[in-house]
Amino acid sequence: MNAKTSRRLQRLRVLSQFFFTVLFFFLLLKSGGALIEHLPQTGFFFYIDPLFLWVNFLAGPFFHAFLLALVPVLLTLVFGRFFCGWICPLGALNQFFTWLGSRRGRKKIAVERNALRWKYLLLIVLLVASLFASQLLGWLDPFALLTRSGSVALIPGANFLTQHALQSGGQSQGWAGKIVKPLYDLSRRFLLTVRQRTFLQASAIGLLFCGLLLMNLYRRRFFCNSLCPLGAVYGFLARYSLLRLRLNDDCRKCGACSNHCTYYGSPFQDYLKSECVLCLNCLTDCPFAAIDPRFDLPRSGKRPALDLGRRTMLAAAGCGLAVAALPQIGVAKKAKTHPFIRPPGAVAEKDFLKKCVRCGACLQACPTNAIHPAVFQAGLEGIWTPILIPVNGYCEYECVRCTRVCPTHALASLTLEEKKQFKIGTAVINRSTCYTYADGYNCAVCEEHCPVPEKAIRFREVEVYNFRGKLKKVKQIYVVPDLCIGCGICENVCPRTDAPAITVGAEEEQRENAF
C-alpha cells in the first residue's frame, strides 16, 4: 500500500478514536446533568460489550439491547481486532500515552509472549468465577473501568481544578478577569457541578487509573496487551479473521515496520493477528510501501502463534473456582444483618452481585452525591459495588436517575411513583446524642426535611430534665418505621457536628422481597 493511502487510513483511525472517546465522556457527563425524562443512551458502550452480554445471559432476565454486542463480534471475524484500535475509548487513551512515550532510535524490543498471555488467563479466571455468581468482570472490563474512574476521580478532579482556576481568574482585575469571568459563568451553567463531588476511594481509584495509563510509557498499550479481558475476547476471535497484513516483493527486511507496533511485533517478524489492533503504524513507517492488507481465509491445522497450553488453562480455571468459592464461605455470608444500604431499585443481594459490574454509572448519575463505591462493607466480592452514604448525600425523593442508567438492571428501572414507595432502609434515632433526648431542647431539622407526605418523622410532647437539670416540656422526635423509606436526608441534615443523631440502616429493606 502506498504511503499516501496509509497516512489517510491512519488519520481516519485517529479521528475514529477521538470521536468515540469524546462520545463516551459526553454521555457520561450528560448522565449526571440531563433531565430525567431526557437521559441519553448512556448504556450504548455497555450494550456493544460481549462481556456484558455474557453477564446478562448468566444473570437474566435477558435484555435484547445486549444483542448489539454481536455486531463488533461479527466484524472482528472479518477485520480482526479493529475494535480495540478504532472504537474503544480506553484503548484510545492508552494509544495516546503510548505515543507520548515513544522515542525514535530505541533498540528493538522483542515480543514478550508471556505478557501477552496474561489477559487470556485473566479472562478464563473471571469467566469461570462468573459461572458461580462471583461477578468480577467489571473490575477490568475497559468500559466499566473507564466509567468508574471517570465518575469517581477524573470528572470530580477536573471539576475542582477548573472551578478554582476559573474562579481565581475571574476575580482578578483588568482584561484577564473580563475574559475569564464569562468562561467561569458559562462553565458553572453547563459543565461544573454546583457542589463539589466527593467519593470513597477516590484517591485509590484515580491513582490506579493513572498508574495504568503511565504504564504505557514503559510498555506500549500495557493494559490492552496484558490485562484487558475484552481485548482477550477480541484477540481470540481475531485469530480466525479474514483480514491480515502481508508483505509484498518490495520488502527489504529493514524492520522499520516494528518501530511503533503496539505489541512490538511487525508484519515482517512476530506477526500475531490476535494482538494486532490495526493501528496501521507499520504501513506509515514502511519506507518501501511493502505492506498490504489482504483478505484471506484463516489457516487451519497450525499451532497458534500464542499458545496458552492446556495445563496453564486448567490452572487458570482452578483459580477462577477459588475466586468464586472463597468469598462464599466467610462468616459474613451467614449474617442476617449488613452495614450498608443499596440504592433504590436494587434487587436481592445474591442477584445484585450477579448483575452488578461495578461500572459506577449510578455514581455519576446521582445528583446528590449519595452513591459511593463500596470498600469492604459488602465483603470482598462486593468491592466497588454501589452503596449509599447518607452523611455525604441523601437519596432525592423526586429522582430515579440511578435506576435509569444501570446497564445490567442490577438496579431495576422504577417509575417515580414506584421509587417513592421503595424502602431501602429505616431511620433510627440515637437517644444518647439527639438534642430532644440527651439535651432536653427542641430540634425539628430532620422532621422539616422528611420528604414523605405523611411525615415518617414526627413529634410527641414529653416532660424531660434538660442538661441544666430543670424539668421542661420538649417535642421529642420519633420515627414511624412503616412510613420511612430510608432516603437518608434526616441523617444528612442532622445539625450535630460530632456524629448524626439519627442514622439510616438496612432494617426492613424492601429489595429482598420486592422482585
C-alpha positions in Angstrom: 0.0 0.0 0.0 1.4 3.4 -1.0 2.4 6.0 1.7 -0.4 8.4 0.8 -3.2 5.9 1.4 -1.5 4.6 4.5 -1.4 8.1 6.0 -5.1 8.6 5.2 -6.1 5.4 6.9 -4.0 6.3 9.9 -5.7 9.7 10.2 -9.1 8.0 9.8 -8.2 5.7 12.7 -7.2 8.7 14.9 -10.4 10.5 14.1 -12.4 7.4 14.9 -10.7 7.1 18.3 -11.2 10.8 19.0 -14.9 10.6 18.1 -15.7 7.6 20.3 -13.7 8.9 23.2 -15.5 12.3 23.1 -18.8 10.4 22.7 -18.1 8.3 25.7 -17.3 11.2 28.0 -20.2 13.3 26.6 -22.7 10.5 27.5 -21.0 10.1 30.9 -21.3 13.8 31.7 -24.9 14.1 30.4 -26.0 11.2 32.6 -25.3 13.5 35.6 -26.7 16.6 34.1 -29.6 15.9 31.8 -33.3 16.0 32.7 -34.6 12.6 34.0 -37.1 12.5 31.1 -34.3 13.1 28.5 -31.4 10.9 29.8 -29.2 10.0 26.8 -28.4 6.4 25.9 -25.5 6.2 28.4 -25.6 2.4 28.1 -24.5 2.4 24.5 -20.9 1.3 25.1 -22.0 -1.4 27.6 -24.5 -2.8 25.0 -21.7 -3.4 22.5 -19.5 -5.2 25.0 -19.6 -9.0 24.6 -18.6 -9.4 28.3 -21.7 -7.6 29.4 -23.7 -9.8 27.0 -22.2 -12.8 28.9 -23.2 -11.2 32.3 -26.7 -10.5 31.2 -27.1 -14.0 29.8 -26.0 -15.6 33.1 -27.9 -13.3 35.5 -31.1 -12.9 33.5 -33.7 -11.9 32.6 -32.2 -11.3 29.1 -32.3 -7.8 27.7 -32.3 -7.7 23.9 -30.2 -4.5 23.8 -27.2 -6.5 24.6 -27.5 -8.3 21.2 -25.8 -5.3 19.8 -22.6 -6.8 21.1 -22.8 -9.4 18.3 -22.1 -6.6 15.7 -18.5 -6.0 16.7 -18.0 -9.7 17.3 -19.0 -10.5 13.7 -17.0 -7.5 12.4 -14.0 -8.9 14.3 -14.2 -12.1 12.4 -13.8 -10.1 9.2 -11.5 -7.2 10.1 -9.6 -8.6 13.1 -9.2 -6.8 16.4 -10.2 -3.4 15.0 -12.5 -2.6 18.0 -9.5 -2.1 20.3 -7.7 0.1 17.8 -10.6 2.1 16.4 -13.5 2.3 18.8 -12.5 1.5 22.5 -12.1 4.9 24.3 -9.8 3.4 26.9 -7.7 1.9 24.0 -7.5 5.4 22.6 -6.2 6.8 25.8 -3.6 4.0 26.0 -2.6 4.7 22.4 -2.2 8.4 23.2 0.1 7.7 26.2 2.0 5.1 24.2 2.6 7.9 21.6 3.8 10.2 24.4 6.3 7.6 25.5 7.6 6.7 22.0 11.2 7.5 21.2 13.0 7.2 17.9 16.2 5.3 17.8 15.3 2.9 20.6 16.7 -0.6 20.5 14.2 -3.1 19.1 12.3 -4.9 22.0 11.3 -8.5 21.4 7.7 -9.6 21.7 7.0 -10.8 25.3 4.6 -13.6 24.7 4.2 -14.4 28.4 3.0 -10.8 29.0 0.5 -11.2 26.1 -0.9 -14.4 27.6 -1.9 -12.8 30.9 -5.1 -11.2 29.6 -6.3 -14.6 28.3 -5.6 -16.3 31.6 -7.4 -13.4 33.5 -10.3 -13.8 31.1 -10.6 -17.5 32.0 -10.4 -16.8 35.7 -13.1 -14.1 35.5 -15.4 -16.2 33.2 -15.2 -19.3 35.4 -15.8 -17.2 38.6 -18.9 -15.6 36.9 -20.4 -19.0 36.4 -20.6 -19.3 40.2 -22.1 -15.9 40.9 -18.9 -14.0 41.6 -19.3 -11.2 39.1 -15.8 -9.6 38.9 -15.6 -8.9 35.2 -16.3 -5.3 35.9 -13.0 -4.9 37.8 -11.1 -5.0 34.5 -13.6 -4.5 31.7 -12.4 -1.3 29.9 -15.9 0.3 29.8 -16.6 -0.4 33.4 -13.1 0.7 34.5 -13.2 3.9 32.5 -16.8 4.8 33.7 -15.9 4.1 37.3 -12.6 6.0 37.1 -14.3 8.9 35.3 -17.2 9.1 37.7 -15.2 8.8 40.9 -11.9 10.6 40.1 -11.5 12.2 36.7 -14.7 14.3 36.4 -14.7 15.4 40.1 -11.0 16.2 39.9 -11.4 18.1 36.7 -14.4 20.0 38.2 -12.2 21.0 41.2 -9.3 22.2 39.1 -11.4 24.0 36.5 -13.6 25.7 39.1 -10.7 27.0 41.2 -8.7 28.1 38.1 -11.6 30.0 36.5 -12.8 31.4 39.8 -9.3 32.8 40.6 -9.0 34.2 37.1 -12.5 35.7 37.2 -11.7 37.6 40.4 -8.6 39.2 39.0 -8.7 42.8 37.9 -8.1 44.1 34.4 -8.6 42.5 31.0 -7.8 38.9 32.2 -10.7 39.0 34.6 -13.1 40.3 31.9 -12.1 37.4 29.7 -12.2 34.6 32.3 -15.3 35.6 34.2 -17.7 34.9 31.2 -16.0 31.5 30.8 -16.5 30.8 34.5 -20.2 31.7 34.4 -20.7 29.6 31.3 -18.9 26.6 32.9 -20.9 26.9 36.1 -24.1 26.8 34.0 -23.3 23.9 31.6 -20.3 22.0 32.9 -19.3 22.4 36.5 -21.3 21.0 39.4 -22.6 23.5 42.0 -21.4 21.2 44.8 -18.0 19.6 44.6 -18.5 15.8 44.5 -16.5 13.6 46.9 -16.3 9.8 46.9 -15.0 6.9 48.9 -11.7 5.5 47.4 -11.5 8.5 45.0 -7.7 8.6 45.5 -7.2 4.9 45.2 -9.3 4.5 42.0 -7.8 7.6 40.5 -4.2 6.6 41.2 -4.9 3.1 39.9 -6.2 4.5 36.6 -3.4 7.0 36.3 -0.9 4.1 37.0 -2.4 2.0 34.2 -2.0 5.0 31.8 1.5 5.7 32.9 2.5 2.1 32.3 2.1 2.8 28.6 5.3 4.9 28.9 7.1 1.7 29.8 5.3 -0.8 27.6 3.2 0.0 24.6 -0.6 -0.3 25.3 0.2 -2.1 28.5 -3.4 -2.6 29.7 -4.6 -3.7 26.2 -1.8 -6.2 25.7 -1.6 -7.7 29.2 -4.7 -7.2 31.3 -7.8 -6.3 29.3 -10.3 -9.2 29.3 -12.3 -7.7 26.4 -9.1 -7.5 24.4 -8.6 -11.2 25.1 -12.1 -11.9 23.7 -11.4 -10.0 20.5 -7.9 -11.4 20.4 -9.2 -14.9 20.4 -11.7 -14.1 17.6 -9.1 -12.2 15.6 -7.1 -15.4 15.1 -9.8 -16.5 12.7 -10.4 -13.2 11.0 -10.2 -12.7 7.2 -8.0 -9.6 7.1 -4.3 -9.9 7.6 -1.2 -7.8 6.8 1.0 -9.3 4.1 4.5 -8.3 2.8 4.9 -7.8 -1.0 8.0 -8.1 -3.1 9.2 -4.6 -2.2 10.1 -5.6 1.4 13.8 -5.0 2.2 13.7 -6.6 5.6 14.8 -3.4 7.3 12.5 -3.9 10.3 11.1 -0.3 10.2 7.6 -1.7 10.5 8.3 -2.7 14.1 9.2 0.8 15.2 5.7 1.7 16.6 3.9 -1.7 16.6 1.7 -1.7 19.7 2.8 -5.2 20.7 6.4 -4.9 19.5 5.9 -7.3 16.5 5.5 -6.5 12.8 4.2 -8.0 9.6 7.9 -8.8 8.9 8.7 -10.6 12.2 6.5 -12.0 15.0 3.2 -11.1 13.3 0.3 -12.1 15.6 -3.2 -11.5 14.3 -4.6 -11.8 17.7 -2.6 -8.9 19.0 -2.7 -6.6 16.0 -5.2 -3.8 16.7 -5.0 -2.4 13.2 -3.3 0.8 14.3 -1.6 0.9 10.9 1.6 2.4 12.2 3.6 -0.2 10.3 2.1 0.9 7.0 3.2 4.5 7.5 6.6 3.5 8.9 7.5 1.3 6.0 9.7 3.3 3.6 9.1 0.9 0.7 5.3 0.5 0.8 5.9 -3.2 1.2 2.8 -4.0 3.4 -0.6 -4.7 2.0 -3.9 -5.5 3.9 -5.4 -8.6 2.3 -8.5 -10.7 2.9 -7.7 -14.4 3.1 -9.2 -17.5 4.7 -7.7 -18.2 8.1 -5.1 -21.0 8.1 -6.1 -24.2 9.9 -4.2 -27.1 11.3 -1.4 -24.9 12.5 -0.4 -24.5 16.1 -1.4 -20.9 17.2 1.4 -18.4 17.5 0.3 -17.5 21.0 -0.3 -20.9 22.7 -1.7 -20.9 26.2 -1.1 -24.6 26.9 -3.7 -26.9 28.4 -2.2 -27.1 31.8 -2.0 -23.3 32.1 -5.6 -23.0 31.1 -6.7 -25.6 33.7 -4.7 -23.8 36.3 -6.5 -20.5 35.4 -9.9 -22.3 35.6 -8.9 -23.6 39.0 -8.1 -20.1 40.1 -11.5 -19.0 38.9 -13.1 -21.7 41.0 -11.2 -20.5 44.1 -12.1 -16.9 43.4 -15.7 -17.9 43.3 -15.7 -20.1 46.3 -13.6 -18.3 48.9 -15.9 -15.2 49.4 -18.9 -17.6 49.8 -17.5 -19.4 52.8 -16.9 -16.4 55.0 -18.8 -15.8 58.2 -20.5 -12.7 56.7 -22.5 -14.9 54.4 -24.5 -16.3 57.3 -25.1 -12.9 58.9 -28.7 -11.7 58.8 -27.6 -8.1 59.0 -25.3 -5.9 56.9 -24.0 -2.4 57.5 -24.7 -1.0 54.0 -27.6 0.4 52.1 -28.1 -0.2 48.4 -29.6 2.4 46.0 -33.3 2.2 45.2 -34.4 -0.5 42.8 -31.6 -2.8 43.9 -32.6 -6.5 43.5 -31.9 -9.1 46.2 -28.3 -9.2 47.3 -27.5 -12.5 45.8 -28.9 -11.5 42.4 -27.4 -8.0 42.8 -23.9 -9.4 43.0 -24.5 -11.5 39.9 -25.7 -8.5 37.9 -23.6 -5.5 39.1 -20.5 -5.0 37.1 -19.1 -2.2 39.3 -19.2 0.3 36.4 -20.1 3.3 38.5 -22.7 4.7 36.1 -25.1 5.2 39.1 -22.4 7.2 40.9 -22.2 9.8 38.1 -26.0 9.9 37.7 -26.8 10.6 41.4 -27.5 14.3 41.7 -26.9 14.5 45.5 -23.6 12.5 45.6 -25.2 9.8 47.8 -24.0 6.7 46.0 -20.4 5.6 46.5 -18.2 2.6 45.6 -18.0 0.1 48.5 -14.7 -0.7 50.1 -15.3 -3.8 52.2 -18.8 -3.0 53.6 -20.2 -5.7 51.2 -17.4 -8.1 51.5 -14.6 -8.9 49.1 -16.9 -9.7 46.2 -18.8 -6.5 46.8 -15.8 -4.2 46.3 -16.8 -1.1 44.1 -20.5 -2.1 44.2 -22.7 1.0 44.9 -23.8 1.8 48.4 -25.5 4.8 49.9 -23.6 7.1 52.4 -26.2 9.4 53.8 -23.7 11.6 55.6 -22.3 12.6 52.2 -25.6 12.8 50.4 -29.2 11.7 50.5 -31.5 9.9 48.1 -33.5 12.6 46.4 -37.3 11.8 46.7 -38.1 13.1 43.2 -35.3 11.3 41.4 -34.9 7.9 39.6 -31.6 8.6 37.7 -29.7 5.6 39.1 -32.4 3.2 38.1 -32.4 4.6 34.5 -28.6 4.4 33.8 -27.8 0.9 35.3 -26.8 -1.1 32.2 -27.4 -4.6 33.7 -30.5 -3.7 35.7 -28.9 -4.6 39.0 -30.9 -1.5 39.9 -34.3 -2.3 38.4 -35.9 0.5 36.4 -38.5 2.2 38.5 -41.1 4.8 37.8 -41.1 7.8 40.1 -44.2 6.6 42.0 -42.6 3.1 42.4 -39.4 4.7 43.6 -41.2 6.8 46.2 -42.6 3.6 47.7 -39.4 1.6 47.5 -38.0 1.1 51.0 -34.2 1.0 51.1 -33.8 1.2 54.9 -35.2 2.7 58.1 -34.0 5.7 60.2 -33.1 5.0 63.8 -32.7 7.7 66.5 -29.7 7.7 68.8 -31.2 8.9 72.0 -27.8 9.4 73.7 -26.9 12.2 71.2 -30.3 13.5 69.8 -30.9 17.1 71.2 -34.5 16.3 72.0 -33.5 13.4 74.2 -30.0 14.0 75.5 -30.1 17.8 76.0 -33.7 18.4 76.5 -34.4 21.1 74.0 -36.4 21.2 70.7 -34.9 20.4 67.3 -37.0 20.0 64.2 -34.5 19.8 61.4 -35.0 16.2 60.5 -38.8 16.4 60.6 -38.8 19.5 58.4 -36.7 17.8 55.7 -38.5 14.5 55.7 -39.9 14.2 52.1 -42.6 11.6 52.8 -46.0 13.4 52.6 -47.3 11.7 55.7 -44.0 12.5 57.5 -42.1 9.5 58.7 -40.5 11.6 61.5 -43.0 13.1 64.0 -43.2 14.8 67.4 -44.6 13.8 70.8 -44.6 16.2 73.7 -43.0 14.9 76.9 -41.5 16.3 80.1 -37.8 15.7 80.5 -34.9 17.1 82.5 -32.7 19.2 80.3 -28.9 19.5 80.6 -29.3 22.1 83.4 -31.4 19.6 85.5 -34.7 21.5 85.0 -38.0 19.8 84.1 -39.1 21.1 80.7 -41.7 20.2 78.1 -39.9 19.1 74.9 -41.2 17.9 71.5 -39.2 14.7 71.1 -38.9 13.2 67.6 -39.7 9.6 66.7 -39.7 7.5 63.5 -42.7 5.7 62.0 -41.0 2.7 60.5 -43.9 1.8 58.2 -43.6 5.2 56.5 -39.8 5.7 56.5 -38.3 4.8 53.1 -34.6 5.2 54.2 -33.8 8.1 51.9 -31.2 9.4 54.5 -32.0 13.1 54.3 -32.6 13.2 58.1 -29.1 11.8 58.7 -27.6 14.2 56.1 -29.1 17.4 57.6 -28.8 16.5 61.3 -27.2 19.6 62.9 -24.9 17.7 65.3 -21.3 18.2 64.3 -19.7 15.2 66.0 -22.0 12.4 64.6 -25.6 12.4 63.3 -28.1 11.6 66.0 -30.3 9.8 63.5 -28.9 7.2 61.2 -30.3 5.0 58.4 -29.7 1.3 58.3 -30.9 -1.6 56.1 -33.6 -2.6 58.6 -36.8 -3.7 56.8 -35.3 -3.0 53.3 -37.8 -3.9 50.6 -35.4 -5.3 47.9 -35.1 -8.8 49.4 -38.8 -9.4 48.7 -39.7 -6.9 46.1 -38.9 -8.8 42.9 
